């Protein structure tokens, strides 16, 4: 899998996590909201790492 494909995949997963966070908010499930927010943060870190690796 190329870096570009990995970036696309991570962007898609990040979007899914954001949807999960929104759904959990609507269901008033605070623990799930926290979980999805943490997943989004980790995905964002992975995206940034891939972007930085491409620059090198």
C-alpha distance matrix in Angstrom:
0.0 3.8 6.7 8.2 6.1 6.6 10.1 10.8 10.1 12.3 14.8 15.2 15.8 18.1 20.0 20.5 21.8 24.2 25.4 26.0 27.9 30.0 30.8 31.9 34.1 35.7 36.4 37.8 35.6 35.4 33.6 30.7 30.7 30.4 27.6 25.5 26.4 25.2 21.8 21.6 22.5 19.9 17.1 18.8 18.8 15.1 14.7 17.3 15.9 12.6 14.9 17.2 14.8 13.9 17.7 18.4
3.8 0.0 3.8 5.3 5.2 6.2 8.6 9.9 10.6 12.3 14.2 15.4 16.5 18.2 20.1 21.2 22.5 24.4 26.0 27.0 28.5 30.4 31.7 32.8 34.6 36.4 37.4 38.6 36.6 36.2 34.7 31.8 31.4 31.0 28.5 26.3 26.6 25.6 22.5 21.6 22.3 20.0 17.1 17.9 18.0 14.5 13.3 15.5 14.3 10.6 12.2 14.6 12.2 10.7 14.4 15.3
6.7 3.8 0.0 3.8 5.4 4.9 6.1 8.6 9.7 10.3 12.1 14.2 15.1 16.1 18.3 19.9 20.7 22.3 24.3 25.4 26.5 28.5 30.1 31.1 32.6 34.6 35.8 36.7 34.8 34.1 32.6 30.0 29.2 28.6 26.4 24.2 24.1 23.0 20.2 19.1 19.3 17.3 14.4 14.8 14.7 11.4 9.9 11.8 10.8 7.0 8.5 11.0 9.1 7.6 11.4 12.7
8.2 5.3 3.8 0.0 3.8 5.4 5.1 6.2 8.6 9.9 10.6 12.4 14.3 15.2 16.7 18.6 20.0 21.1 22.9 24.5 25.7 27.2 28.9 30.3 31.7 33.4 34.8 36.0 34.4 33.9 32.8 30.0 29.0 28.8 26.8 24.1 24.0 23.6 20.7 19.0 19.7 18.3 15.0 15.0 15.8 13.0 10.5 12.6 12.7 9.0 9.3 12.6 11.6 9.4 12.6 14.8
6.1 5.2 5.4 3.8 0.0 3.8 5.4 5.1 6.1 8.6 9.9 10.6 12.3 14.1 15.5 16.7 18.4 20.0 21.3 22.7 24.4 26.0 27.2 28.6 30.4 31.9 33.1 34.5 32.8 32.6 31.4 28.3 27.7 27.8 25.4 22.8 23.3 22.8 19.6 18.4 19.6 17.9 14.5 15.4 16.5 13.3 11.5 14.4 14.3 10.9 12.1 15.3 14.1 12.6 16.0 17.9
6.6 6.2 4.9 5.4 3.8 0.0 3.8 5.4 5.0 6.1 8.5 9.9 10.5 12.1 14.2 15.3 16.3 18.2 20.0 20.9 22.3 24.3 25.6 26.6 28.4 30.3 31.3 32.4 30.5 30.0 28.6 25.7 25.2 24.9 22.5 20.1 20.5 19.6 16.4 15.5 16.5 14.4 11.2 12.5 13.2 9.7 8.5 11.7 11.3 8.2 10.3 13.3 12.1 11.6 15.1 16.7
10.1 8.6 6.1 5.1 5.4 3.8 0.0 3.8 5.4 5.2 6.1 8.6 9.9 10.4 12.4 14.3 15.2 16.4 18.5 19.9 20.9 22.6 24.4 25.5 26.9 28.8 30.2 31.2 29.5 28.9 27.8 25.0 24.0 23.7 21.8 19.1 19.0 18.5 15.7 14.0 14.8 13.5 10.0 10.2 11.5 8.9 6.3 9.3 10.1 7.2 8.1 11.6 11.6 10.7 13.6 16.0
10.8 9.9 8.6 6.2 5.1 5.4 3.8 0.0 3.8 5.5 5.1 6.3 8.7 9.9 10.7 12.6 14.4 15.4 16.8 18.6 20.1 21.4 22.9 24.5 26.0 27.4 28.9 30.3 28.9 28.7 27.9 24.8 23.7 24.1 22.1 19.1 19.4 19.6 16.5 14.6 16.3 15.4 11.6 12.2 14.3 11.9 9.4 12.6 13.8 11.0 11.6 15.3 15.3 14.0 16.9 19.4
10.1 10.6 9.7 8.6 6.1 5.0 5.4 3.8 0.0 3.8 5.4 5.1 6.2 8.6 9.9 10.7 12.4 14.3 15.5 16.6 18.4 20.1 21.2 22.6 24.5 26.0 27.0 28.5 26.8 26.7 25.6 22.4 21.8 22.2 19.8 17.0 17.9 17.7 14.3 13.2 15.2 13.8 10.2 11.9 13.8 11.1 9.7 13.4 14.1 11.8 13.3 16.7 16.4 15.8 19.0 21.0
12.3 12.3 10.3 9.9 8.6 6.1 5.2 5.5 3.8 0.0 3.8 5.4 5.0 6.0 8.6 9.7 10.3 12.2 14.2 15.1 16.2 18.3 19.8 20.7 22.4 24.3 25.4 26.5 24.6 24.2 23.0 20.1 19.3 19.2 17.0 14.3 14.7 14.4 11.1 9.8 11.5 10.2 6.5 8.1 10.2 7.8 6.7 10.4 11.5 9.9 11.5 14.6 14.9 15.0 17.8 19.9
14.8 14.2 12.1 10.6 9.9 8.5 6.1 5.1 5.4 3.8 0.0 3.8 5.5 5.0 6.3 8.8 9.9 10.6 12.5 14.3 15.3 16.7 18.5 20.0 21.2 22.9 24.5 25.6 24.3 23.9 23.3 20.3 18.9 19.3 17.7 14.5 14.5 15.1 12.2 9.9 11.9 11.8 8.1 8.4 11.4 10.1 7.8 11.0 13.1 11.7 12.1 15.5 16.5 16.0 18.4 21.0
15.2 15.4 14.2 12.4 10.6 9.9 8.6 6.3 5.1 5.4 3.8 0.0 3.8 5.4 5.1 6.4 8.8 9.9 10.7 12.5 14.4 15.5 16.7 18.5 20.1 21.3 22.7 24.4 23.1 23.3 22.7 19.3 18.4 19.4 17.4 14.1 15.0 15.9 12.7 10.9 13.8 13.6 10.0 11.3 14.4 12.8 11.2 14.6 16.4 14.8 15.6 19.1 19.7 19.2 21.8 24.3
15.8 16.5 15.1 14.3 12.3 10.5 9.9 8.7 6.2 5.0 5.5 3.8 0.0 3.8 5.3 5.0 6.2 8.6 9.8 10.5 12.3 14.3 15.2 16.4 18.4 20.0 20.9 22.3 20.5 20.6 19.6 16.3 15.7 16.4 14.1 11.0 12.4 12.9 9.3 8.4 11.5 10.9 7.7 10.1 12.8 11.3 10.8 14.3 15.7 14.7 16.2 19.2 19.7 19.9 22.6 24.8
18.1 18.2 16.1 15.2 14.1 12.1 10.4 9.9 8.6 6.0 5.0 5.4 3.8 0.0 3.8 5.4 5.1 6.2 8.7 9.8 10.5 12.4 14.3 15.2 16.5 18.5 19.9 20.8 19.3 18.9 18.3 15.3 13.9 14.4 12.8 9.5 9.8 10.7 7.9 5.6 8.7 9.2 6.1 7.4 10.8 10.4 9.5 12.5 14.6 14.3 15.2 18.0 19.2 19.6 21.8 24.1
20.0 20.1 18.3 16.7 15.5 14.2 12.4 10.7 9.9 8.6 6.3 5.1 5.3 3.8 0.0 3.8 5.4 5.0 6.3 8.7 9.8 10.6 12.4 14.2 15.4 16.7 18.5 19.8 18.9 19.0 19.0 15.7 14.2 15.6 14.4 10.7 11.3 13.2 10.7 8.3 11.7 12.8 9.9 10.7 14.3 14.0 12.6 15.5 17.9 17.3 17.8 20.9 22.2 22.1 24.2 26.9
20.5 21.2 19.9 18.6 16.7 15.3 14.3 12.6 10.7 9.7 8.8 6.4 5.0 5.4 3.8 0.0 3.8 5.4 5.0 6.2 8.6 9.9 10.5 12.3 14.2 15.3 16.4 18.2 16.9 17.5 17.2 13.6 12.9 14.6 12.9 9.3 11.2 12.9 10.1 9.0 12.8 13.3 10.9 12.7 15.9 15.3 14.8 17.9 19.8 19.2 20.3 23.3 24.2 24.4 26.8 29.2
21.8 22.5 20.7 20.0 18.4 16.3 15.2 14.4 12.4 10.3 9.9 8.8 6.2 5.1 5.4 3.8 0.0 3.8 5.4 4.9 6.2 8.6 9.8 10.4 12.3 14.2 15.1 16.2 14.5 14.6 14.0 10.6 9.7 11.0 9.3 5.6 7.5 9.2 6.7 6.0 9.8 10.6 9.1 11.0 13.9 14.0 14.0 16.8 18.6 18.8 20.0 22.6 23.7 24.4 26.6 28.7
24.2 24.4 22.3 21.1 20.0 18.2 16.4 15.4 14.3 12.2 10.6 9.9 8.6 6.2 5.0 5.4 3.8 0.0 3.8 5.4 5.0 6.2 8.6 9.8 10.6 12.5 14.3 15.1 14.3 14.1 14.5 11.5 9.4 11.2 10.7 7.0 7.5 10.4 9.0 6.9 10.3 12.3 10.8 11.5 14.9 15.6 15.0 17.3 19.8 20.1 20.6 23.2 24.9 25.4 27.1 29.6
25.4 26.0 24.3 22.9 21.3 20.0 18.5 16.8 15.5 14.2 12.5 10.7 9.8 8.7 6.3 5.0 5.4 3.8 0.0 3.8 5.4 5.1 6.1 8.5 9.8 10.6 12.3 14.1 13.6 14.4 15.1 11.7 10.2 13.0 12.3 8.8 10.4 13.3 11.6 10.3 13.9 15.6 13.9 15.0 18.4 18.7 18.1 20.7 23.1 23.0 23.6 26.4 27.9 28.1 30.1 32.7
26.0 27.0 25.4 24.5 22.7 20.9 19.9 18.6 16.6 15.1 14.3 12.5 10.5 9.8 8.7 6.2 4.9 5.4 3.8 0.0 3.8 5.4 5.1 6.1 8.5 9.8 10.4 12.1 10.8 11.8 11.9 8.2 7.7 10.5 9.4 6.3 9.0 11.5 10.0 10.0 13.5 14.7 13.8 15.6 18.5 18.8 18.9 21.5 23.5 23.7 24.8 27.4 28.6 29.3 31.4 33.7
27.9 28.5 26.5 25.7 24.4 22.3 20.9 20.1 18.4 16.2 15.3 14.4 12.3 10.5 9.8 8.6 6.2 5.0 5.4 3.8 0.0 3.8 5.5 5.1 6.2 8.7 9.9 10.3 9.3 9.3 10.0 7.1 4.9 7.8 8.0 5.1 6.5 9.8 9.5 9.0 11.9 14.0 13.7 14.8 17.6 18.7 18.9 20.9 23.1 23.9 24.7 26.9 28.6 29.5 31.2 33.5
30.0 30.4 28.5 27.2 26.0 24.3 22.6 21.4 20.1 18.3 16.7 15.5 14.3 12.4 10.6 9.9 8.6 6.2 5.1 5.4 3.8 0.0 3.8 5.4 5.0 6.3 8.7 9.7 10.1 10.7 12.5 9.8 7.5 10.9 11.6 8.9 9.7 13.3 13.1 11.9 14.9 17.2 16.6 17.2 20.3 21.5 21.1 23.1 25.7 26.2 26.7 29.1 31.0 31.5 33.1 35.6
30.8 31.7 30.1 28.9 27.2 25.6 24.4 22.9 21.2 19.8 18.5 16.7 15.2 14.3 12.4 10.5 9.8 8.6 6.1 5.1 5.5 3.8 0.0 3.8 5.3 5.1 6.2 8.6 8.8 10.7 12.1 9.2 8.3 12.0 12.2 10.0 11.9 15.0 14.4 14.1 17.3 19.1 18.5 19.7 22.7 23.5 23.4 25.7 28.0 28.4 29.2 31.7 33.2 33.8 35.7 38.1
31.9 32.8 31.1 30.3 28.6 26.6 25.5 24.5 22.6 20.7 20.0 18.5 16.4 15.2 14.2 12.3 10.4 9.8 8.5 6.1 5.1 5.4 3.8 0.0 3.8 5.4 5.0 6.0 5.2 7.0 8.4 5.8 5.4 9.1 9.6 8.4 10.4 13.2 13.3 13.7 16.4 18.2 18.3 19.7 22.3 23.3 23.8 25.9 27.9 28.7 29.7 31.9 33.4 34.4 36.3 38.4
34.1 34.6 32.6 31.7 30.4 28.4 26.9 26.0 24.5 22.4 21.2 20.1 18.4 16.5 15.4 14.2 12.3 10.6 9.8 8.5 6.2 5.0 5.3 3.8 0.0 3.8 5.4 4.9 6.1 6.8 9.6 8.1 6.1 9.6 11.4 10.2 10.9 14.2 15.0 14.7 17.0 19.4 19.6 20.3 23.0 24.5 24.7 26.4 28.8 29.8 30.4 32.5 34.4 35.3 36.8 39.1
35.7 36.4 34.6 33.4 31.9 30.3 28.8 27.4 26.0 24.3 22.9 21.3 20.0 18.5 16.7 15.3 14.2 12.5 10.6 9.8 8.7 6.3 5.1 5.4 3.8 0.0 3.8 5.4 7.8 9.7 12.5 10.8 9.6 13.3 14.6 13.2 14.3 17.7 18.0 17.6 20.2 22.6 22.4 23.2 26.1 27.4 27.3 29.2 31.7 32.4 32.9 35.2 37.1 37.8 39.4 41.8
36.4 37.4 35.8 34.8 33.1 31.3 30.2 28.9 27.0 25.4 24.5 22.7 20.9 19.9 18.5 16.4 15.1 14.3 12.3 10.4 9.9 8.7 6.2 5.0 5.4 3.8 0.0 3.8 5.5 8.6 10.9 9.4 9.6 13.1 14.0 13.4 15.2 17.9 18.3 18.7 21.3 23.2 23.3 24.6 27.2 28.3 28.6 30.7 32.8 33.6 34.5 36.8 38.4 39.3 41.1 43.3
37.8 38.6 36.7 36.0 34.5 32.4 31.2 30.3 28.5 26.5 25.6 24.4 22.3 20.8 19.8 18.2 16.2 15.1 14.1 12.1 10.3 9.7 8.6 6.0 4.9 5.4 3.8 0.0 3.8 5.9 9.0 8.8 8.4 11.4 13.2 13.3 14.3 17.0 18.1 18.6 20.6 22.8 23.4 24.4 26.8 28.3 28.9 30.6 32.7 33.9 34.7 36.7 38.4 39.6 41.2 43.3
35.6 36.6 34.8 34.4 32.8 30.5 29.5 28.9 26.8 24.6 24.3 23.1 20.5 19.3 18.9 16.9 14.5 14.3 13.6 10.8 9.3 10.1 8.8 5.2 6.1 7.8 5.5 3.8 0.0 3.8 5.6 5.5 6.4 8.9 10.1 10.9 12.5 14.5 15.6 16.7 18.7 20.4 21.3 22.7 24.7 26.1 27.1 28.9 30.6 31.9 33.1 34.9 36.4 37.8 39.5 41.4
35.4 36.2 34.1 33.9 32.6 30.0 28.9 28.7 26.7 24.2 23.9 23.3 20.6 18.9 19.0 17.5 14.6 14.1 14.4 11.8 9.3 10.7 10.7 7.0 6.8 9.7 8.6 5.9 3.8 0.0 3.8 5.4 5.0 6.3 8.7 10.0 10.5 12.4 14.3 15.3 16.6 18.6 20.0 21.1 22.8 24.6 25.7 27.1 28.8 30.5 31.6 33.0 34.8 36.4 37.8 39.6
33.6 34.7 32.6 32.8 31.4 28.6 27.8 27.9 25.6 23.0 23.3 22.7 19.6 18.3 19.0 17.2 14.0 14.5 15.1 11.9 10.0 12.5 12.1 8.4 9.6 12.5 10.9 9.0 5.6 3.8 0.0 3.8 5.4 5.2 6.3 8.8 10.0 10.8 12.5 14.4 15.5 16.8 18.6 20.1 21.4 22.9 24.6 26.0 27.3 29.0 30.5 31.9 33.3 35.1 36.8 38.2
30.7 31.8 30.0 30.0 28.3 25.7 25.0 24.8 22.4 20.1 20.3 19.3 16.3 15.3 15.7 13.6 10.6 11.5 11.7 8.2 7.1 9.8 9.2 5.8 8.1 10.8 9.4 8.8 5.5 5.4 3.8 0.0 3.8 5.3 4.9 6.1 8.5 9.8 10.4 12.2 14.2 15.3 16.4 18.3 20.0 21.1 22.4 24.3 25.7 27.0 28.5 30.2 31.5 33.1 34.9 36.6
30.7 31.4 29.2 29.0 27.7 25.2 24.0 23.7 21.8 19.3 18.9 18.4 15.7 13.9 14.2 12.9 9.7 9.4 10.2 7.7 4.9 7.5 8.3 5.4 6.1 9.6 9.6 8.4 6.4 5.0 5.4 3.8 0.0 3.8 5.4 5.3 6.1 8.6 9.9 10.6 12.4 14.4 15.4 16.5 18.5 20.1 21.0 22.6 24.4 25.8 26.9 28.6 30.3 31.7 33.3 35.2
30.4 31.0 28.6 28.8 27.8 24.9 23.7 24.1 22.2 19.2 19.3 19.4 16.4 14.4 15.6 14.6 11.0 11.2 13.0 10.5 7.8 10.9 12.0 9.1 9.6 13.3 13.1 11.4 8.9 6.3 5.2 5.3 3.8 0.0 3.8 5.6 5.1 6.2 8.6 9.9 10.6 12.4 14.3 15.3 16.6 18.5 20.0 21.1 22.7 24.6 25.8 27.0 28.7 30.5 31.9 33.5
27.6 28.5 26.4 26.8 25.4 22.5 21.8 22.1 19.8 17.0 17.7 17.4 14.1 12.8 14.4 12.9 9.3 10.7 12.3 9.4 8.0 11.6 12.2 9.6 11.4 14.6 14.0 13.2 10.1 8.7 6.3 4.9 5.4 3.8 0.0 3.8 5.5 5.2 6.3 8.7 10.0 10.7 12.4 14.3 15.5 16.7 18.5 20.1 21.3 22.8 24.5 25.9 27.1 29.0 30.8 32.2
25.5 26.3 24.2 24.1 22.8 20.1 19.1 19.1 17.0 14.3 14.5 14.1 11.0 9.5 10.7 9.3 5.6 7.0 8.8 6.3 5.1 8.9 10.0 8.4 10.2 13.2 13.4 13.3 10.9 10.0 8.8 6.1 5.3 5.6 3.8 0.0 3.8 5.4 4.9 6.2 8.6 9.9 10.5 12.2 14.2 15.3 16.3 18.3 19.9 21.0 22.4 24.3 25.6 27.0 28.9 30.7
26.4 26.6 24.1 24.0 23.3 20.5 19.0 19.4 17.9 14.7 14.5 15.0 12.4 9.8 11.3 11.2 7.5 7.5 10.4 9.0 6.5 9.7 11.9 10.4 10.9 14.3 15.2 14.3 12.5 10.5 10.0 8.5 6.1 5.1 5.5 3.8 0.0 3.8 5.4 5.0 6.3 8.7 9.9 10.5 12.5 14.3 15.2 16.5 18.5 20.1 21.0 22.6 24.4 25.9 27.3 29.1
25.2 25.6 23.0 23.6 22.8 19.6 18.5 19.6 17.7 14.4 15.1 15.9 12.9 10.7 13.2 12.9 9.2 10.4 13.3 11.5 9.8 13.3 15.0 13.2 14.2 17.7 17.9 17.0 14.5 12.4 10.8 9.8 8.6 6.2 5.2 5.4 3.8 0.0 3.8 5.4 5.0 6.3 8.6 9.8 10.6 12.5 14.2 15.4 16.6 18.6 20.0 21.1 22.6 24.6 26.1 27.5
21.8 22.5 20.2 20.7 19.6 16.4 15.7 16.5 14.3 11.1 12.2 12.7 9.3 7.9 10.7 10.1 6.7 9.0 11.6 10.0 9.5 13.1 14.4 13.3 15.0 18.0 18.3 18.1 15.6 14.3 12.5 10.4 9.9 8.6 6.3 4.9 5.4 3.8 0.0 3.8 5.4 5.2 6.2 8.6 9.9 10.6 12.3 14.3 15.4 16.6 18.4 20.0 21.1 22.8 24.7 26.2
21.6 21.6 19.1 19.0 18.4 15.5 14.0 14.6 13.2 9.8 9.9 10.9 8.4 5.6 8.3 9.0 6.0 6.9 10.3 10.0 9.0 11.9 14.1 13.7 14.7 17.6 18.7 18.6 16.7 15.3 14.4 12.2 10.6 9.9 8.7 6.2 5.0 5.4 3.8 0.0 3.8 5.5 5.1 6.1 8.6 9.9 10.4 12.3 14.2 15.3 16.4 18.3 19.9 21.2 22.9 24.8
22.5 22.3 19.3 19.7 19.6 16.5 14.8 16.3 15.2 11.5 11.9 13.8 11.5 8.7 11.7 12.8 9.8 10.3 13.9 13.5 11.9 14.9 17.3 16.4 17.0 20.2 21.3 20.6 18.7 16.6 15.5 14.2 12.4 10.6 10.0 8.6 6.3 5.0 5.4 3.8 0.0 3.8 5.4 5.1 6.2 8.7 9.8 10.6 12.3 14.3 15.3 16.5 18.3 20.1 21.4 23.0
19.9 20.0 17.3 18.3 17.9 14.4 13.5 15.4 13.8 10.2 11.8 13.6 10.9 9.2 12.8 13.3 10.6 12.3 15.6 14.7 14.0 17.2 19.1 18.2 19.4 22.6 23.2 22.8 20.4 18.6 16.8 15.3 14.4 12.4 10.7 9.9 8.7 6.3 5.2 5.5 3.8 0.0 3.8 5.4 5.1 6.3 8.7 9.9 10.6 12.5 14.3 15.3 16.5 18.6 20.3 21.5
17.1 17.1 14.4 15.0 14.5 11.2 10.0 11.6 10.2 6.5 8.1 10.0 7.7 6.1 9.9 10.9 9.1 10.8 13.9 13.8 13.7 16.6 18.5 18.3 19.6 22.4 23.3 23.4 21.3 20.0 18.6 16.4 15.4 14.3 12.4 10.5 9.9 8.6 6.2 5.1 5.4 3.8 0.0 3.8 5.4 5.0 6.2 8.6 9.8 10.6 12.3 14.2 15.2 16.7 18.7 20.4
18.8 17.9 14.8 15.0 15.4 12.5 10.2 12.2 11.9 8.1 8.4 11.3 10.1 7.4 10.7 12.7 11.0 11.5 15.0 15.6 14.8 17.2 19.7 19.7 20.3 23.2 24.6 24.4 22.7 21.1 20.1 18.3 16.5 15.3 14.3 12.2 10.5 9.8 8.6 6.1 5.1 5.4 3.8 0.0 3.8 5.4 5.0 6.2 8.6 9.9 10.5 12.2 14.1 15.4 16.8 18.8
18.8 18.0 14.7 15.8 16.5 13.2 11.5 14.3 13.8 10.2 11.4 14.4 12.8 10.8 14.3 15.9 13.9 14.9 18.4 18.5 17.6 20.3 22.7 22.3 23.0 26.1 27.2 26.8 24.7 22.8 21.4 20.0 18.5 16.6 15.5 14.2 12.5 10.6 9.9 8.6 6.2 5.1 5.4 3.8 0.0 3.8 5.4 5.1 6.2 8.7 9.9 10.5 12.2 14.3 15.5 16.9
15.1 14.5 11.4 13.0 13.3 9.7 8.9 11.9 11.1 7.8 10.1 12.8 11.3 10.4 14.0 15.3 14.0 15.6 18.7 18.8 18.7 21.5 23.5 23.3 24.5 27.4 28.3 28.3 26.1 24.6 22.9 21.1 20.1 18.5 16.7 15.3 14.3 12.5 10.6 9.9 8.7 6.3 5.0 5.4 3.8 0.0 3.8 5.5 5.1 6.2 8.6 9.9 10.5 12.4 14.5 15.7
14.7 13.3 9.9 10.5 11.5 8.5 6.3 9.4 9.7 6.7 7.8 11.2 10.8 9.5 12.6 14.8 14.0 15.0 18.1 18.9 18.9 21.1 23.4 23.8 24.7 27.3 28.6 28.9 27.1 25.7 24.6 22.4 21.0 20.0 18.5 16.3 15.2 14.2 12.3 10.4 9.8 8.7 6.2 5.0 5.4 3.8 0.0 3.8 5.4 5.2 6.2 8.6 9.8 10.8 12.7 14.7
17.3 15.5 11.8 12.6 14.4 11.7 9.3 12.6 13.4 10.4 11.0 14.6 14.3 12.5 15.5 17.9 16.8 17.3 20.7 21.5 20.9 23.1 25.7 25.9 26.4 29.2 30.7 30.6 28.9 27.1 26.0 24.3 22.6 21.1 20.1 18.3 16.5 15.4 14.3 12.3 10.6 9.9 8.6 6.2 5.1 5.5 3.8 0.0 3.8 5.4 5.1 6.1 8.5 9.9 10.8 12.8
15.9 14.3 10.8 12.7 14.3 11.3 10.1 13.8 14.1 11.5 13.1 16.4 15.7 14.6 17.9 19.8 18.6 19.8 23.1 23.5 23.1 25.7 28.0 27.9 28.8 31.7 32.8 32.7 30.6 28.8 27.3 25.7 24.4 22.7 21.3 19.9 18.5 16.6 15.4 14.2 12.3 10.6 9.8 8.6 6.2 5.1 5.4 3.8 0.0 3.8 5.5 5.1 6.1 8.7 10.0 10.9
12.6 10.6 7.0 9.0 10.9 8.2 7.2 11.0 11.8 9.9 11.7 14.8 14.7 14.3 17.3 19.2 18.8 20.1 23.0 23.7 23.9 26.2 28.4 28.7 29.8 32.4 33.6 33.9 31.9 30.5 29.0 27.0 25.8 24.6 22.8 21.0 20.1 18.6 16.6 15.3 14.3 12.5 10.6 9.9 8.7 6.2 5.2 5.4 3.8 0.0 3.8 5.4 5.0 6.2 8.8 10.2
14.9 12.2 8.5 9.3 12.1 10.3 8.1 11.6 13.3 11.5 12.1 15.6 16.2 15.2 17.8 20.3 20.0 20.6 23.6 24.8 24.7 26.7 29.2 29.7 30.4 32.9 34.5 34.7 33.1 31.6 30.5 28.5 26.9 25.8 24.5 22.4 21.0 20.0 18.4 16.4 15.3 14.3 12.3 10.5 9.9 8.6 6.2 5.1 5.5 3.8 0.0 3.8 5.4 5.2 6.6 9.2
17.2 14.6 11.0 12.6 15.3 13.3 11.6 15.3 16.7 14.6 15.5 19.1 19.2 18.0 20.9 23.3 22.6 23.2 26.4 27.4 26.9 29.1 31.7 31.9 32.5 35.2 36.8 36.7 34.9 33.0 31.9 30.2 28.6 27.0 25.9 24.3 22.6 21.1 20.0 18.3 16.5 15.3 14.2 12.2 10.5 9.9 8.6 6.1 5.1 5.4 3.8 0.0 3.8 5.4 5.2 6.7
14.8 12.2 9.1 11.6 14.1 12.1 11.6 15.3 16.4 14.9 16.5 19.7 19.7 19.2 22.2 24.2 23.7 24.9 27.9 28.6 28.6 31.0 33.2 33.4 34.4 37.1 38.4 38.4 36.4 34.8 33.3 31.5 30.3 28.7 27.1 25.6 24.4 22.6 21.1 19.9 18.3 16.5 15.2 14.1 12.2 10.5 9.8 8.5 6.1 5.0 5.4 3.8 0.0 3.8 5.4 5.4
13.9 10.7 7.6 9.4 12.6 11.6 10.7 14.0 15.8 15.0 16.0 19.2 19.9 19.6 22.1 24.4 24.4 25.4 28.1 29.3 29.5 31.5 33.8 34.4 35.3 37.8 39.3 39.6 37.8 36.4 35.1 33.1 31.7 30.5 29.0 27.0 25.9 24.6 22.8 21.2 20.1 18.6 16.7 15.4 14.3 12.4 10.8 9.9 8.7 6.2 5.2 5.4 3.8 0.0 3.8 5.5
17.7 14.4 11.4 12.6 16.0 15.1 13.6 16.9 19.0 17.8 18.4 21.8 22.6 21.8 24.2 26.8 26.6 27.1 30.1 31.4 31.2 33.1 35.7 36.3 36.8 39.4 41.1 41.2 39.5 37.8 36.8 34.9 33.3 31.9 30.8 28.9 27.3 26.1 24.7 22.9 21.4 20.3 18.7 16.8 15.5 14.5 12.7 10.8 10.0 8.8 6.6 5.2 5.4 3.8 0.0 3.8
18.4 15.3 12.7 14.8 17.9 16.7 16.0 19.4 21.0 19.9 21.0 24.3 24.8 24.1 26.9 29.2 28.7 29.6 32.7 33.7 33.5 35.6 38.1 38.4 39.1 41.8 43.3 43.3 41.4 39.6 38.2 36.6 35.2 33.5 32.2 30.7 29.1 27.5 26.2 24.8 23.0 21.5 20.4 18.8 16.9 15.7 14.7 12.8 10.9 10.2 9.2 6.7 5.4 5.5 3.8 0.0
